[in-house]
Every structure is written in structure tokens, then in C-alpha cells.
Amino acid sequence: MVETIRLIESWLMPPGGILLMLLLALLVRGWLRNFSGFLILTAGILLYLFSTPWMVLELTRQIEVIPPLKQIPEISEDEQVAIVVLGGGRYTAAPEFGGDVAGWSTLVRLRYAAYLHKQSGFPLLVAGGTPLNEEIPESQLMADSLWSDFGISGVWQENQSVNTWEHAQFVPPILKKRGVTTLLLVTSAKHMVRSLRVFRDASGKEGIRVIPAPTAFTTPSALDHGFGLWRPSAAALSRNVSTLHEWGGMLWYQLHYGDGV
């Protein structure tokens, strides 16, 4: 199911959706020349815009609205806090490591979680299963990385979830059994709005407070000013597709769960 959804999404998001638009233009050009020309022009404009740093900054500015955690929150004597890190993908069949390892986005989240852990001493829980029926859960890859890359052991794991909604359903019961009353939620800044929504709903039912701790904010590079904002870039296209995925996820949650989540 997850694999099918991702395949469909790849054809709807740029550049897939743009390629479909161009294909349609070719199919109708024999009898709808004006419409075909309109589709080609629109596809070209969209491809260019979604390949610019300007679009990256515009899209993320409207979704990265939860500020970074300024300091480790003070806790009372009867409060137990845990740091929860959501998986962000894997580097599959990495030849230099001899198998799957935590992917780039996941590593960025783990780095910040490790920083918070070393600053506070709060225990860590990593969340992620096998969305494409992989052999090793993403949570295990994350725990392995925390040990090998950051020297942190004794990490709790949630290894059944395959998406953000399931993270929020499966993590709170684990924390409740361990007496946790507050969790610091670590994920990418663009992913935080969607994650926080479902985590506050599910964790609230378990009596657990959620504090957002976003990382990996979108910041302009030295070239991202003036005409540099309008340069085409494959990296910008990739980042815009990732942000559109988040917008799509937020829309899906709104349509599927409404105000109940």
C-alpha cells in the first residue's frame, strides 16, 4: 500500500506531473493546438519555478512556522521527559556500509536529538518501521547510528509504524508504560506542523504533553539573494517536491480526519 501511494505521488508531484502535462500536450496537439501550446507553456513555467531557490524559500516560509526550541525546558520533580525522534528515511543498500543505514534526513534529526540528550540527559526513543517491507526497521538503523556516530546507547525503539500518523499512534503507549509525562518531538521543521497535530491528539489521550523541537530549517545559501534566487537548480527542485509532499500530507489529514486531529 505504501509503495503504491509513493508511486502515484511520484507521478503527481514535479517533475512527474509536469511530464504528464507535456504528454497530454503532445496527444492533443493535432486538434487542440492552442490548448496544447498552453499546456507546454504552463509546464515550462512550472518546471522553472519549482527549480528555483525562490520557490524553496516561499513554500517553506509558510510551513516552517514552529520556532526552534530555545532552551531545554525546566521540569518538575514528578515529571518524566523523553526525546522522540521520527524516522526520515534510509540510505538503502549502502555499498560502503554493506547494507541499509540511516538516511540523510534521519541523520540530521538524530544529530539534534543527540545534542538535546547530551544537554539534558533525557532518554531517547526512535520511531520507524519497514514501510516497504525492508528487512531491518528504520528504528534499528537509527539506534545503530546513535551508538556508532554519537556514542549513545540504551535507546528505546518503536519499530511498527510506517508513516507519521502511525508514529503518533504507537509511540505514546510505549512512553506511558515507562512513566513519561512529556515528550520532546524531534523532526524536520517542514514536517513539524503535521507531526505535532497528530502527536498532540494521540499523546493527549495518554496524558502526555508534547513539546516541539524542530530541526533542519530551510535557510538561504550565500547565492540565494537577488538574481541568485531565480537560478534553476536540481537541488531546489528536489527540496520543493519534499515541501509539496508535506503540503499534501497536511491536506490529506484535514480531509481524512478533519478537526478531530
N, C-alpha and C positions, 0 to 999 in steps of 0.2 A: 504493500500500500504506500509506504513512504517513498519507495523508489519510483512508483508510478506518478505520485504527486510531483516529485522533483523533475521528472522528465517532462511533464506537462508544463511546469513552471519555466523550464529552460526554453520552451518554445514560445512562451508568452512574454517573458522578460527580454529586454535588449541583450544581445543582438537578434535573438530568435524571432521575436515579434516583428522586428524591422525586416528581417529576411522574408517572413511570411507576407508582409505588406508588399515587398518588391515582387515576390512570386505572383501575388494577385494582380499586380500592375501588368506583369507580362501576360497573364492569362486573358485579361480583358482589353488589352491594347488594340485588338483588331476591330472592336465595335464600340468601345468606350474610350476613345483616345484622350479626351480631356480629363476623364476620371483617372485614367492610367497615369497621365502626366502629373496630376495632383498627388497620387499615391507615391510616385517616385520622388517628387519634391519634398513631400512630408517625411518620407523615410530618410532622405538625406539630411534634412534639418534635425530630425530626432537623433539620428546616429551621431551627428556632430555635437549637439547639445549634451547628450549623455556621455560624450567622450571628453568633456571639459571639466577642469577643476572648479569652475564657477558653479556648475550644476552640483558637484560634490558638496560644496560648502552650503549651497542653498537648501538642498534636501536634508542634510544632516543638521543644519541650524534649526530646523523645525521639528526634529525628532530627538535630538540630544538636549533635552530640556531639563534633565535632572542633574543638578550640580555635583561635582566631586565631593567626596567625604573630606571635610576639612581636618578632622582630628578623630582619634579613636574615642567612641562615646564612653562616658563615665557610666558605670553600672553599680547598682546597689548590691548589698551583701547577699540578698536572696535571688539575684538574677544570674542566669547562666546563658552565656553568649557563644554562638558558633559562627564560623565563617563558611558560607556556602558558595561554591564555585560551579557555575554552569558550563558544561562542555560546549566547545565551539567548533568541533570538527577534528578530524585526524589527518595525519600525513600517511597515506595508505602505502603499504609495501615499500617503505623507505629503504632503498638498497644499501645506504651507508650504515643503517642501523639493523638491517636484517629482518625487518618486519614493521608493523604499524607502530607509530609513535604519535604523541600529541601534536596537533597541527598548530599553525602559526597563531591563529586567533585564540585557541585554547591556551597556548603558552603565554600570551600577553595577559590573559586573565589569571593564570597561575602565578605569574610573576608578581602581580599586585596582591593576590591573596597571600602569597608567601611574605610579602612586605608587611601586610596587616598582621599576620600571625606572629612574626618576629617582634613587631611593635607591641602586641597586646598579650600574646600567649593563648589566645582563644583557639580552641580546636577547629580543625578543618574538615569539611565534608565536600566531596566532589561528586557531581551528578552527571550521568550519561551512560546509556546502554549500547545496543547494537542496532541502530536504525536500518541498516542494510544487511542485517544478519551476519555481521562480521564475527570472527572467532573470539576476539577479546573485547570486552566492554570498554567504552571510552573512559569510564571512571577508573579502570585499572591502569590505562595509559596515563591518566592524569596523576594518579597516586605514584606511579613509577617515576614520572617526571619530577614530582615534588621531592622525591627522595634523591634521585640521581643529579638533578640540576640545582636543587635548593637545600638539600640536606634535611628535609622534613619527613619524619616517619609517623606512623600511628594515625594515618588519615582515614576517616570514615568514608564509606562509599555507598552510593545509590546507583545500582547498575541495571535497572529495568527500563528507565524512561527513554523515549526516542524523540521527544520534542519538548518545547518549553512548557506546554500545558501539563504534560506528564511529569516533568521535573517538579512542578508545583504540587502535584497530587501525591507523589511518592516520597518527597523529602521531608515534609512536616511530621508525618508519623514516626519516622526514624529519629528525628530530633526530640520529639515529645518523649519517646521511650528513654532517651538519655538525659531528660530533665532540662532541656534547652528551652528558654523562655524568650530569647531574642536572637534573630539571625542577621548577620551582615551579608547581604546579597551581592555577590561579585559577578558581573558580566560586562559585556561591551556597552559603552554609553548609548549607542543606537539601539541596542537590544533591551535596554533597561525599562523603558516605558511599558512594553508588552510583558516583560517578565515580572515587573513589580505589580502589575494589575492582577495577574493570576496568583502570584505568591501571597499577596495580602489577603486575597479572598480565601485561599486554601489554608494558609497559616493561621489566619484569624479564627477559623473554626477549631484549631487546636490550641488556641490561646497563646500563640507565638507572635511576637512583634517583629516586623520586617524593617530593616534599615538599609536603604540602597547604598551601594558602594561601587559606582560605575568606574570603568577604566577604558582605555583605548579611545579617547576622544578624538574627533576629527579636527586637526589643526592645519593651517596653511603652511606650505613649504616656502622656502626663500623665493621660489619662482611664482608663487600664487598671488600675484598682485599686478595691476594694470593689464597689459596685453597678455601677460602670462596666465591670467585666469581663463583665457579663451584658447589656449593651445590644445590641440587634440592629444589625448593620451590613452593608451590601452589600460593603464593602471586606473585612470579616472573612470573609464567605462566599467571596470570590474567593481570599483567601490560604489558606483551609482546603482549597479544591479543589486549589490548587497543591501543598500539602503532601501531600494524598492521592495526587496523581499520583506523587510521589516514593516514598511507601509502596508504591504499586502497582508502580512500576519495580523497587524492591528485591525485592519478592515474585516478580516475573517473572524477574529474574536468578537468584534462588535456585532456582526451579523449572526454568528452562531450562538453566542452567549448573552448578547445584549447587555443591559446594565447589571445583570446578575454577576458579572465578573469584573 
